[in-house]
């Protein structure tokens, strides 16, 4: 039996993903995401006065001074949208990776102990029984409204998807000849997982990560729209849509800017998930 060195296998994976990201979907998705991240980082330059700077021009239309107009308190909607994007990106790019790591460890816990593996799956089943918005409402009721409540809501909402996918990969790989041979040679469970099981389930986990980032965007927006997201006056895209919906008929620019940015953010991760899925299929 020929064994492919881990470093060679890792290099092949990187080359495969690099090739996929040279495709149209990967390029466009990555381009949109990079542009949004750069805009979010430039928030202090775009709005040096901060997101809560008020003026006498309330509910002004889009113009040279205010590209997205102003809100009911005279605050620049463009500035608040950029800061809201910053809030959303900080949530998604921290909560989703944390959920990925914890969920994967829970899914792979069966490699250490069958009892532990069964227990974690029942725990994930319980979490799966709560939709993301309902789970978010429960967490907000426990720890209060704010960034951390949204963070924990996204982490918990992602655990079942990552955990069940890792568990499925573990069950598929643990009876393979090379894993059985490692077990006969008394290779420690942790090393078996790192060298033989985890490399073979990376592809679906990466695709799931990109998909859940899209889900996370709408969970944050949904919780903010019902008033359970970021505490005012701090902005998020969902919170701005929540307030802007009251003025949508008379001042559509109030929701147009944040809504467009939210859709671009979701589109970027959707295209990236397609590119990752294409790379996984071509392995």
N, C-alpha and C positions, 0 to 999 in steps of 0.2 A: 504494500500500500504506500503510495507516494504522498507525502505531506507537504503542502505548500507553506513556505515560511511565512510567519505572521507579518514581517515587514514588507515582503513582496505582495501579500494579499492586501495590506493597507495601501500600498502605493497604487495597486490596480484600482482600488475603490476611489481614491482621490482623482486619478486620471479619468475614470468613468464619470464622476460627478462634474469635473471641470469641463468635459466634453458636452454634457447635458446642459450646462449653464451657458454654453456658447450658442444654444438654440434660441429661437425667437422668444419662447415663453420665459426661459430662464433669464435672458438678457433684459427683457422688458420688465419682468417682475423685480429683478435685482436693481435695475435702474430706478424704478419708481420708489422702491424701499430706500435706497441710498439717498435719493433726492429728499424724501420725507424726513429721514434722519438728519440730514444736513440742515434742513429748514428748522427742525425742532431744536437742534444745537444752537442755531443762530437766533433763537427767541429773544435773548437779551439785546441783540443788535436791532432786531425788527421792532421790538417794543421796549426801548430803554426805560420807559417810565413804569414798566410792569403791567401785569394783566388787569389790575384794578384801578388804573388811572381814569378818572372821570372827567367829563367836560359838559358844557351846557348844551351841546348838540345831541339831543336824545332822539333815537330812532331815525337817524339821518340815513338817506339812501347812499348807495355806492357812489363814490366820487374820487377825485384825485387825492383828497386828504385822507379818506377812509375807503379803501378799495372794497371792503365788504360792508361798509356802512358802520353805524354805531347801534348799541343796544339801548334798552330803556333807561339806563343810567348814564348814557353818554360815553360808554367804554368802546374802544375800537374792536370790532368783531374780528378783524383779521389778526390782531395781536392776541386776542383771547383764543382764537382758533389755533394759532401756532403753539401757545402755551398748553392748550388742551391736547394737541397732538403729542406734545412732550410728555404729558401725564399718561396718555394711552400707551405710548411706546415704552415708558418706564415700567408700566404694569405688565405689558405683554412680554417684553424681552427679559423680564426677571421671573415672573410667575410661571410662565410656560416651561422654561428650562428646569426650574425647581420641580415642577410637577413631573416632567420627563424623568428626572433622576430618581425621585422618590417612587414613582409608579413603576419604573423599570426594576428597581431593587425589590419592590413588593412582588412583582411578577416572577422574578428569578429566585425568590426566597425558597421555592420548592426544591431547588438544587441542594440546599443545606439541610432541609428537613421537610418531609412530606406533610407532617402535621402543621408546620408553620406555613407551608405553601397553601394548604387547604384553608387555614384560618384567614390568611390575607385575602384569598379569593372571596370568602364570605363577606369580609369587610368591604371589599370593592363592590360586591353586589349590593350591599346596603347603600353605599354612596351613589351607585348607579341608579338606585330607585328614586333619587331626588334630581329633578331637572336643574340645570345650571342656575336659572333665575331663582327657583325656590331655595336652592342651597345657599345662594347669595343672600337672600332675605333672612334665612336662619342665622347666618354668620353675622350679618349686620345687627340683628337683634341681640346677639351675644356680646360682641365686642364694640359695637357702635359704628356709626357711619364714618367713611373716610378711605384713604388710600389702602391701609392695611386690611380693611374689611374686603375690599375688592381683590387684593392680592391673595388672601387666603381662599376667597370664593373661587378664583381661577385655579389655584393650586389643587384644591379638592375636586373641582369639576373635571380636571384633566386626569386624575389618578386612575379611574376605571379604564379609560381608553388605553393608556400606556401600560397599566398593569396587566390587563387581559391580553394585550398584544405580546408582551414579554413572556407571559405564561404560555401562550400558544407556541411561541418560538422555542421555549424550553422543552415543552412536550414533544415537539417535532424533532428536536436535535438530540435529546438525551439518549435515544435508542440507536443513534447512528454508530457505525463501527468505530470511528475514531474516538467518540466519547466513551463508548464501552471499554475500549482499549485503555484509555486514560484512567477509567475507574478501576480496572483490573490492576493497573500499575500503581494504584493507590495515590494518584495525583489528587491533591487537595481540591475540595469542591470549588473554592474561590478561584483557583487557577484554571480549573476546567471551564468555568463560566467565562473567564476573561479570554482564554485562548481559543476555545472551540465553539461556545454557544453565542456569546455576545456579538462577535464579528459577523455571524450569520443572521442576526436579527436587527442589525443596524439600519438596513434599508427601510423596512416598514416603519420603524420607530421614527426615522427622520421625516418620512412622508406624513406620519401621524402628527408630528410636531408642527409642521407647516399648516396642516389642516386645522389643528386645534387653535393655532394663532388666529385664524379667521373666526372660529367659534368664540374665542376669548374677546375679540373686538366687539362682537354683538352681545355677549354677556355683560360686558362693561356698559355698553350703550343702553341695554335693556334695564339694568339696575339704575343707571343714572336717569333715564327717562321717567322712571316711577319714583324718583326722588331719593334713591338709596345709594347713590354713588359718592363722588367727591363732594365734600362739604363746601358750599359757597363761602367766600367769593372765588375760591380756586376753580379754574375751569377744567372740564374734560369735554370731549366731543359729544358724548351722550348727554351730559348735563346741559350743554348749550342747545342741543336739539330739543331737550325737555322744555326749556324756557322759550326758545324760539318758536315752538309749535303754537304758542298763544298768539303770535304775531304773523303767522305764516301767510294769511290771506292779505294782510295790509302791508307787510314788510317781508316779502319772500327772501330777500337777501340775508335775513337773520339766520335762516336754516340752510340756505343754499351753500354758503361757504363751508361750515362744519360738516354738512352732509356730503359734499363733494370730497373733502379730505378723508372722511370716514370710508367712503366707497373706494377711494384710491388706495387706502391702507389695506382694506380687505382684498382688493384686486391684486395687489402686489404679492400677498401671501398665497392667494389662490394660484397665481401663475407659478410661484416658486414651488408649491406643492405638486403641480403638474410636472414641472421640470424634474423634481426629485423622484416622482413616480416613474417618469420615463427612464431615468437613470437606473432605478431599481429593476425595471423590466428588462433592461439591456445587460444585466449582470452576466 
